[in-house]
Amino acid sequence: ELEVVDETELDIESEVQPSRRALTYFGYDIFKRDPALFQASSVGAVDPDYLIGPGDEIIMMLWGETQFRQVLTVDREGFVFIPEIGQVFVNGLNLSLLESKLFRVLSQSYASLNPQGRKPTTFLDVSLGNLRPLRIQVLGEVAQPGAYTVSPSATLFSALYYFNGPTTLGSLRDIRLIRGGKEIAVIDFYDYLLTGKKPKDRKLQLDDVIFIPHRLKTVTIEGEINRPGIYELKLDETLTDIIEMSGGLKITAYLDRAQIDRIVPFDQRAELGMDR
């Protein structure tokens, strides 16, 4: 005889396992803040190799026997106009060459600047005022590749914040700076994240290209580790390196039970006698 049971009277117990915390890609979160906050602080000394161009301000000062201070703005053709002297072409000069050229030009009108056989009694100082923003190109694994305008004091490290860094498909450890068709610098952003240092950082110049290639080896580490996550390894790095990057082992770690899972490429599976 069948008996109908009211399911509402049943006390059903179920065990729900605690949810597993999703692992994140190490290092990419630093670019999620408002990039304007970082751009506002992107100031610093002018690169000695910075090339003068239209819109830049040049501060020229004579002191000693002759004294005056003049702020000159480079026009669209690359000239500055110096009162009582005329136009001087300065486009494409760095600060050292600019100072040499202005010294020669001014010496023709101010003899005390470079007197023959006597010590000078007038001296020249040249510095740069407001500089035009730099236009650079960003290519590779970024959300929005293309042209960006950055501060004239921007460096390879600081410029990463302007375009919110690489996507998780892009490398943080092989960021390349290309100038005039040649690769002139490669930085590893992990150096900054793990040590606070910025080795090989370079000041940017007009029309520089920042290229973000695809990620190198992707390795996930979890368990009794201080900073579990998804890390990027260079070809010569090992298990010891990723343990160090991830903050080391917890005191509860039992290395004899460590497990390594690896997905083998298709072309290597047959010769190793495995299907995955």
C-alpha positions in Angstrom: 0.0 0.0 0.0 1.4 3.4 -1.1 1.5 6.2 1.4 1.5 9.8 0.3 4.1 11.8 2.2 3.9 15.6 2.6 7.4 16.8 1.5 7.0 19.9 3.6 7.3 17.8 6.7 10.6 16.3 5.7 13.7 17.7 7.3 16.2 17.7 4.4 19.8 18.3 5.3 22.4 19.3 2.8 26.0 20.0 3.1 27.2 23.0 1.2 31.0 23.2 0.8 32.5 26.6 1.3 32.8 28.5 -1.9 36.3 28.4 -3.4 37.9 31.8 -3.7 38.5 32.8 -7.3 42.1 33.3 -8.2 43.2 36.5 -9.9 46.0 37.4 -12.2 48.9 38.9 -10.2 49.7 42.5 -10.8 46.9 43.7 -13.1 44.8 45.2 -10.3 47.2 48.1 -9.9 45.9 49.6 -13.2 42.2 49.6 -12.2 42.4 52.9 -10.4 41.5 56.2 -12.1 44.5 56.9 -14.4 44.1 60.7 -14.0 45.3 60.3 -10.4 48.6 59.0 -11.6 48.9 61.4 -14.5 48.5 64.4 -12.2 51.7 63.4 -10.3 53.7 62.5 -13.4 56.2 65.4 -13.1 59.9 65.4 -13.0 63.2 66.6 -14.5 63.3 67.0 -18.2 65.2 64.3 -20.1 68.5 65.7 -21.4 67.7 64.0 -24.7 64.3 65.7 -24.9 64.0 67.3 -28.4 62.6 70.9 -28.6 59.5 71.3 -30.7 56.6 73.6 -31.5 54.7 74.8 -28.4 57.6 74.4 -26.0 58.7 77.3 -23.8 62.4 78.2 -23.5 63.5 80.4 -20.6 66.6 82.4 -21.5 68.4 84.5 -18.9 71.5 86.7 -19.1 73.1 87.8 -15.8 76.2 89.7 -14.9 77.1 92.9 -16.8 74.1 92.4 -19.0 70.9 91.2 -17.4 67.5 90.2 -18.8 65.1 87.2 -18.7 63.1 86.2 -21.7 60.5 83.4 -22.1 60.4 82.3 -25.7 57.7 80.0 -27.3 58.7 77.8 -30.3 56.3 78.5 -33.2 54.8 76.0 -35.6 57.8 76.3 -37.9 60.3 75.6 -35.1 61.6 79.1 -34.6 61.8 81.4 -31.6 62.0 85.2 -31.9 64.6 86.9 -29.7 64.1 90.7 -29.4 66.8 92.8 -31.2 68.3 89.6 -32.7 65.5 87.9 -34.8 64.4 84.4 -35.5 66.4 81.4 -34.4 65.6 77.9 -35.6 65.6 75.5 -32.6 63.3 72.6 -33.6 64.8 69.2 -33.0 67.6 70.3 -30.6 68.2 68.9 -27.2 68.9 71.1 -24.2 72.7 71.0 -24.6 72.6 71.8 -28.3 70.0 74.5 -27.7 72.2 76.2 -25.1 75.3 76.1 -27.4 73.3 77.6 -30.3 71.8 80.4 -28.2 75.3 81.2 -26.8 76.7 81.6 -30.3 73.8 83.7 -31.5 73.8 86.0 -28.4 77.6 86.4 -28.4 77.3 88.3 -31.7 75.2 91.0 -29.9 76.6 90.8 -26.4 80.4 91.0 -26.5 80.7 90.5 -22.8 79.3 87.0 -23.1 82.3 85.7 -25.0 85.1 88.4 -25.1 88.3 87.7 -27.0 91.2 87.3 -24.6 89.3 88.4 -21.5 87.1 86.7 -19.0 83.4 86.9 -19.7 81.4 89.3 -17.5 78.0 88.2 -18.8 76.7 84.7 -18.4 73.8 82.7 -20.0 71.4 80.2 -18.5 68.9 78.3 -20.6 66.1 76.1 -19.2 62.7 74.8 -20.3 59.3 76.0 -19.1 56.0 74.5 -20.1 56.4 71.6 -22.6 54.0 70.2 -25.1 52.4 66.9 -24.3 54.0 63.9 -26.0 52.1 61.7 -28.4 53.0 58.0 -28.2 51.7 54.8 -29.8 50.5 51.8 -27.7 50.2 48.4 -29.5 49.7 44.8 -28.6 47.6 43.2 -25.8 45.9 46.4 -24.5 42.2 47.2 -24.3 42.5 50.2 -26.6 45.5 50.2 -28.8 46.3 53.5 -30.6 47.7 57.0 -30.0 47.9 58.5 -26.5 48.9 61.9 -25.2 51.2 61.7 -22.1 53.0 64.2 -19.9 56.4 65.3 -21.3 58.0 63.9 -18.1 56.3 60.5 -18.6 58.5 57.4 -18.4 57.9 53.8 -19.7 56.7 52.8 -16.2 54.4 55.7 -15.7 52.9 55.6 -19.2 51.4 52.2 -18.4 48.7 53.9 -16.3 47.5 56.1 -19.2 46.0 53.1 -21.0 45.2 51.1 -17.9 48.0 48.6 -18.5 48.0 45.4 -20.4 45.0 43.1 -20.5 45.4 39.7 -18.8 46.4 38.4 -22.2 49.3 40.7 -22.3 52.7 40.4 -20.6 53.7 42.3 -17.5 57.3 41.0 -17.8 58.2 41.8 -21.3 57.1 45.4 -21.9 59.0 46.9 -24.8 59.9 50.5 -25.8 60.5 51.0 -29.5 62.0 54.2 -30.9 62.7 54.9 -34.5 62.0 51.3 -35.4 64.5 49.9 -32.8 63.8 48.2 -29.5 65.7 50.4 -26.9 64.3 49.1 -23.6 62.5 46.1 -22.1 61.0 46.3 -18.5 59.7 43.6 -16.2 56.8 45.2 -14.1 57.2 42.4 -11.6 60.4 44.2 -10.5 58.3 47.1 -9.4 55.5 45.0 -7.8 57.8 42.8 -5.8 60.7 45.2 -4.9 59.5 48.7 -5.5 62.4 49.3 -7.9 62.2 50.5 -11.5 65.3 49.2 -13.3 65.7 50.1 -17.0 63.0 52.8 -16.9 63.3 55.3 -19.7 61.9 58.8 -20.3 59.6 58.8 -23.3 60.0 60.9 -26.5 57.6 62.0 -29.2 56.3 59.1 -31.4 57.7 56.3 -29.1 55.9 53.0 -29.4 55.1 50.8 -26.3 54.4 47.2 -27.4 52.8 44.7 -25.1 53.4 41.1 -26.3 51.4 38.0 -25.3 51.9 36.6 -21.8 54.8 34.3 -21.2 54.2 31.0 -19.2 51.0 31.2 -17.1 51.2 29.3 -13.8 48.6 29.1 -11.1 49.7 28.4 -7.5 47.2 27.8 -4.6 46.9 26.0 -1.3 49.1 26.7 1.7 50.8 29.7 0.1 50.8 33.3 1.3 49.7 34.9 -1.9 47.8 32.4 -4.2 47.1 33.6 -7.7 47.9 33.3 -11.4 51.5 34.3 -12.2 53.6 34.9 -15.3 56.9 33.1 -15.5 59.9 33.6 -17.8 61.2 30.6 -19.7 64.1 30.0 -17.3 62.1 30.4 -14.0 61.1 27.4 -11.9 58.9 26.3 -9.0 61.2 27.9 -6.5 60.8 31.3 -8.3 57.0 31.2 -8.2 57.0 30.2 -4.6 59.1 33.3 -3.8 56.9 35.6 -6.0 53.8 34.4 -4.2 55.1 35.3 -0.8 56.5 32.0 0.3 54.9 28.9 1.9 52.7 29.1 5.0 54.0 27.3 8.1 51.2 24.7 7.6 52.5 23.7 4.1 53.5 20.0 3.7 55.8 19.8 0.6 55.7 16.0 0.4 52.0 16.4 -0.7 52.7 19.1 -3.3 51.0 18.4 -6.6 51.8 19.8 -10.1 49.1 19.7 -12.9 50.2 20.5 -16.4 48.4 20.7 -19.7 50.6 19.2 -22.3 50.5 20.7 -25.9 48.7 18.6 -28.5 51.8 17.8 -30.5 53.6 16.4 -27.5 50.8 14.2 -26.0 51.3 11.2 -28.4 55.0 10.8 -27.7 54.4 11.0 -24.0 51.6 8.5 -24.1 48.9 10.8 -22.6 45.7 12.3 -23.9 45.8 15.7 -22.0 
